[in-house]
Amino acid sequence: MKSIFICYGLAWFTAIIFVLVMAVQNGRSWLLSVGTLWYLPVGTAISLLIAALTLVSIFLNKGQS
C-alpha cells in the first residue's frame, strides 16, 4: 500500500513542479492569460500517465510474486 501512496505523491509533485516552472517562465500574468490554460491539462495528463504506469507496474509485480 505504501508504494501506491508514494507513486501518487510523486505524480502530484511532478504536476505541481511542472505548473510552477511554467508560471515562473511566463511571469506573474501566467494565470490570467487564456493561452496558458493549455498547460494545466498537460501537467495533469503527465501526472495521470505517471500514476497509471506505476499502478500497472505494481499489479505486474504482484502477479509475478
C-alpha positions in Angstrom: 0.0 0.0 0.0 2.8 2.4 0.8 4.2 2.2 -2.8 0.8 3.3 -4.2 0.8 6.4 -2.0 4.4 7.1 -2.9 3.6 6.8 -6.6 0.6 9.2 -6.3 2.7 11.6 -4.3 5.4 11.6 -7.0 2.7 12.2 -9.7 1.2 15.1 -7.8 4.7 16.5 -7.1 5.6 16.3 -10.7 2.4 18.1 -11.8 2.9 20.9 -9.2 6.6 21.4 -10.2 5.6 21.5 -13.9 2.9 24.1 -13.3 5.2 26.2 -11.1 8.0 26.1 -13.7 5.5 27.3 -16.4 4.3 30.0 -14.1 7.9 31.3 -13.4 8.8 31.2 -17.1 5.8 33.1 -18.2 5.7 35.7 -15.4 3.0 36.7 -12.9 0.3 37.2 -15.5 0.5 33.5 -16.3 -2.7 32.6 -14.5 -4.6 35.5 -16.2 -3.8 34.7 -19.8 -6.1 32.3 -21.6 -3.5 30.6 -23.7 -1.7 29.2 -20.7 -4.8 27.2 -19.6 -3.4 24.7 -22.0 -0.5 23.9 -19.6 -2.9 22.8 -16.8 -4.3 19.8 -18.7 -0.9 18.9 -20.0 0.5 18.8 -16.4 -2.5 16.8 -15.2 -2.1 14.4 -18.1 1.5 13.9 -17.3 0.8 13.2 -13.7 -2.1 10.8 -14.5 0.2 9.0 -17.0 2.8 8.5 -14.3 0.2 7.3 -11.8 -1.2 4.8 -14.4 2.2 3.4 -15.3 3.1 3.0 -11.6 -0.2 1.2 -10.8 0.3 -1.1 -13.8 3.8 -1.9 -12.6 2.6 -2.6 -9.1 -0.1 -5.0 -10.4 2.5 -6.8 -12.6 4.9 -7.2 -9.7 2.1 -8.6 -7.5 1.2 -11.1 -10.3 4.8 -12.3 -10.5 5.3 -12.9 -6.8 
